[in-house]
Amino acid sequence: MVAFPVVLEKHVHIRGTLTLLTGLHVGGNKENLELGGTDNAVIWDPVTKEPYIPGSSLKGKLRSLLEWHYGKMGERGLPCGCAQPGCPVCTLFGPHSKPVHGLGPSRLLVRDAFLVPGSQGLLIRLQDEGLPMAEIKTEVTIDRRTGVALHRGLRTQERVPKGAQFQFEMTLRVFKGDDEQQLVGWVEDGLRLLGSEAIGGSGSRGYGWVEVDYSVQDRA
């Protein structure tokens, strides 16, 4: 348990690259992200018109993976809120729905992940087709009785195509009394699990599989 007052001793930066092995769909709201007439548009930066991975999506995925890995899923499928000393999830991300606890501030900050500069060139072809650096994937819902597509069962989704790379950065806050090596180890467990899972929607249908490369860098 962290004793108060809390003393911040250092930051540890974890930087890396996510390389898409399959198309990625991280959705935005249809009100301002409906492009190309698709049912589900990817989220993109309104200034650069480039897709990105929100830090909230990446952080949420890491949290859920660590909950499964350490057996820390909350009741009724909610995020872990045990607030127990030594809980990897509550220490890194904060206890769910418990504003008052003895663990101190959450340790892990996750920033938005933007395209690696070289990936823009890979996606220019899509812009030439009038699309916001995304591919259109068409899917159908099949009637199990007849084996044909259901009426209105056709849907389209935007995906960032495989081969695109995103730069990510996380900052780990180390407070007095923390075990720095343990904190870093928990984050690395999440990143290793991420390489065996998927980011974004439709992971069970092959979307969002990534290769994760990263390095840990200290800064006082």
C-alpha positions as CSV (number, residue, x, y, z in Angstrom):
1,M,0.0,0.0,0.0
2,V,1.2,3.5,-0.8
3,A,1.5,5.8,2.2
4,F,0.4,9.4,1.9
5,P,1.6,11.9,1.1
6,V,2.5,10.3,-2.2
7,V,6.0,11.0,-3.5
8,L,6.6,10.6,-7.3
9,E,10.1,9.3,-7.8
10,K,10.4,8.8,-11.5
11,H,8.7,8.0,-14.8
12,V,9.4,4.9,-16.9
13,H,8.5,5.2,-20.6
14,I,7.5,2.3,-22.6
15,R,7.6,3.0,-26.3
16,G,6.9,0.7,-29.3
17,T,5.2,-0.1,-32.5
18,L,2.0,-2.0,-33.3
19,T,2.2,-3.6,-36.7
20,L,-1.2,-4.8,-38.1
21,L,-1.2,-8.4,-39.2
22,T,-4.8,-8.1,-40.2
23,G,-7.2,-5.2,-40.8
24,L,-8.0,-3.1,-37.8
25,H,-11.4,-1.6,-36.9
26,V,-11.6,0.8,-34.0
27,G,-14.8,2.6,-34.5
28,G,-15.9,6.2,-34.1
29,N,-19.4,7.7,-33.8
30,K,-21.5,7.8,-37.0
31,E,-22.5,11.4,-36.5
32,N,-19.1,12.7,-37.6
33,L,-17.2,9.6,-38.8
34,E,-19.5,8.1,-41.4
35,L,-17.4,8.1,-44.6
36,G,-17.8,6.2,-47.8
37,G,-21.3,5.1,-46.9
38,T,-20.1,2.4,-44.5
39,D,-22.1,1.0,-41.6
40,N,-19.1,1.2,-39.2
41,A,-16.4,3.8,-39.8
42,V,-12.9,3.7,-38.2
43,I,-11.9,6.6,-36.0
44,W,-9.6,9.1,-37.6
45,D,-7.9,12.4,-36.7
46,P,-10.1,15.3,-37.9
47,V,-7.1,17.4,-38.7
48,T,-4.8,14.9,-40.5
49,K,-7.6,12.5,-41.7
50,E,-5.4,9.6,-40.6
51,P,-6.7,6.7,-38.5
52,Y,-5.3,6.2,-35.0
53,I,-5.8,4.0,-32.0
54,P,-7.2,5.8,-29.0
55,G,-5.3,5.4,-25.8
56,S,-8.5,4.5,-24.1
57,S,-9.0,1.5,-26.4
58,L,-5.4,0.3,-25.9
59,K,-5.6,0.8,-22.1
60,G,-9.0,-0.9,-21.8
61,K,-7.7,-3.9,-23.8
62,L,-4.6,-4.2,-21.6
63,R,-6.7,-4.0,-18.5
64,S,-9.1,-6.7,-19.5
65,L,-6.2,-9.0,-20.6
66,L,-4.5,-8.6,-17.2
67,E,-7.8,-9.2,-15.4
68,W,-8.1,-12.5,-17.3
69,H,-4.4,-13.4,-16.8
70,Y,-4.4,-12.8,-13.1
71,G,-8.0,-14.0,-12.4
72,K,-9.1,-10.5,-11.3
73,M,-12.3,-10.0,-13.2
74,G,-14.9,-8.2,-11.1
75,E,-18.4,-9.5,-10.2
76,R,-20.9,-9.7,-13.1
77,G,-18.1,-9.1,-15.6
78,L,-17.2,-5.7,-14.3
79,P,-13.6,-4.4,-14.2
80,C,-11.7,-5.3,-11.0
81,G,-12.3,-3.0,-8.1
82,C,-10.9,-5.1,-5.3
83,A,-8.5,-2.3,-4.2
84,Q,-6.3,-4.8,-2.6
85,P,-2.5,-4.1,-2.1
86,G,-0.6,-6.0,-4.7
87,C,-3.4,-6.2,-7.2
88,P,-1.8,-5.7,-10.6
89,V,-5.0,-4.3,-12.2
90,C,-6.1,-1.9,-9.4
91,T,-2.5,-0.7,-9.0
92,L,-1.9,0.0,-12.6
93,F,-5.3,1.3,-13.6
94,G,-7.1,2.2,-10.4
95,P,-9.9,0.2,-8.7
96,H,-13.2,0.3,-10.6
97,S,-15.9,2.4,-9.0
98,K,-13.8,3.0,-5.8
99,P,-12.8,6.6,-5.6
100,V,-11.5,6.2,-2.1
101,H,-8.8,3.5,-1.5
102,G,-5.3,3.1,-0.3
103,L,-3.4,2.4,-3.5
104,G,-2.6,5.9,-4.4
105,P,-2.9,7.3,-8.0
106,S,-3.1,4.9,-11.0
107,R,0.4,4.1,-12.3
108,L,-0.1,3.6,-16.1
109,L,-0.8,6.4,-18.5
110,V,-1.6,5.3,-22.1
111,R,-1.4,7.8,-25.0
112,D,-3.1,7.7,-28.4
113,A,-1.2,5.7,-31.0
114,F,-0.6,7.4,-34.3
115,L,0.6,6.1,-37.6
116,V,4.3,5.6,-38.1
117,P,5.4,8.2,-40.8
118,G,6.2,5.5,-43.3
119,S,2.7,4.0,-43.1
120,Q,1.1,7.1,-44.7
121,G,2.7,6.2,-48.0
122,L,1.2,2.7,-47.7
123,L,-2.3,4.1,-47.4
124,I,-2.1,6.9,-50.0
125,R,-3.7,4.5,-52.5
126,L,-6.8,4.5,-50.4
127,Q,-7.0,8.2,-50.3
128,D,-6.8,8.3,-54.1
129,E,-9.9,6.2,-54.1
130,G,-11.7,8.8,-51.9
131,L,-11.4,6.8,-48.7
132,P,-9.9,8.0,-45.4
133,M,-6.9,5.7,-45.4
134,A,-9.1,2.7,-44.8
135,E,-10.3,-0.4,-46.7
136,I,-13.9,-1.4,-47.0
137,K,-14.8,-4.9,-45.9
138,T,-18.2,-6.3,-46.8
139,E,-19.8,-9.0,-44.5
140,V,-23.0,-10.9,-44.6
141,T,-25.3,-12.6,-42.1
142,I,-26.3,-16.1,-43.3
143,D,-29.7,-17.7,-42.8
144,R,-28.8,-21.0,-41.1
145,R,-31.9,-22.7,-42.7
146,T,-31.3,-21.7,-46.3
147,G,-27.5,-21.0,-46.4
148,V,-28.1,-17.7,-48.2
149,A,-27.7,-14.1,-47.0
150,L,-30.5,-12.8,-44.8
151,H,-32.5,-9.8,-46.1
152,R,-30.7,-6.7,-45.0
153,G,-27.9,-9.0,-43.8
154,L,-25.2,-7.1,-45.8
155,R,-23.0,-4.8,-43.8
156,T,-19.8,-2.9,-44.6
157,Q,-17.0,-1.9,-42.3
158,E,-14.0,0.3,-42.6
159,R,-10.7,-1.2,-41.6
160,V,-7.1,0.1,-41.5
161,P,-5.4,-2.5,-43.7
162,K,-2.7,-4.9,-42.6
163,G,0.9,-3.7,-42.8
164,A,0.1,-0.3,-41.3
165,Q,2.1,0.6,-38.2
166,F,1.2,2.7,-35.1
167,Q,3.6,4.2,-32.6
168,F,2.5,3.9,-29.0
169,E,3.8,5.3,-25.8
170,M,2.9,4.6,-22.2
171,T,4.2,6.3,-19.1
172,L,4.6,4.3,-15.8
173,R,4.6,6.5,-12.7
174,V,6.7,5.1,-9.9
175,F,6.0,6.4,-6.4
176,K,8.0,6.0,-3.3
177,G,7.5,2.5,-1.9
178,D,6.6,1.0,-5.3
179,D,8.4,-2.1,-6.7
180,E,9.5,-0.7,-10.1
181,Q,10.5,-4.0,-11.5
182,Q,7.2,-5.5,-10.6
183,L,5.2,-2.6,-12.1
184,V,7.2,-2.9,-15.4
185,G,6.7,-6.7,-15.4
186,W,2.9,-6.3,-15.1
187,V,2.9,-4.0,-18.1
188,E,5.1,-6.3,-20.1
189,D,2.7,-9.2,-19.3
190,G,-0.1,-7.2,-20.9
191,L,1.9,-6.3,-24.0
192,R,2.9,-10.0,-24.5
193,L,-0.8,-11.0,-24.1
194,L,-1.8,-8.3,-26.6
195,G,0.3,-10.1,-29.3
196,S,-1.9,-13.2,-28.9
197,E,-5.2,-11.3,-28.8
198,A,-6.7,-8.5,-30.9
199,I,-7.3,-4.8,-30.7
200,G,-10.6,-3.2,-31.7
201,G,-13.8,-4.8,-32.8
202,S,-14.5,-8.2,-34.5
203,G,-11.3,-9.8,-33.1
204,S,-13.0,-13.3,-33.2
205,R,-13.5,-12.7,-37.0
206,G,-9.8,-12.0,-37.6
207,Y,-9.7,-8.3,-37.2
208,G,-7.1,-6.4,-35.2
209,W,-4.2,-8.9,-34.8
210,V,-1.0,-7.1,-34.1
211,E,2.7,-7.7,-33.7
212,V,4.0,-5.8,-30.7
213,D,7.6,-4.4,-30.5
214,Y,8.6,-2.2,-27.5
215,S,11.4,-1.0,-25.3
216,V,11.5,0.3,-21.7
217,Q,13.2,3.6,-21.1
218,D,13.8,5.2,-17.7
219,R,13.6,8.9,-17.0
220,A,14.0,10.4,-13.6
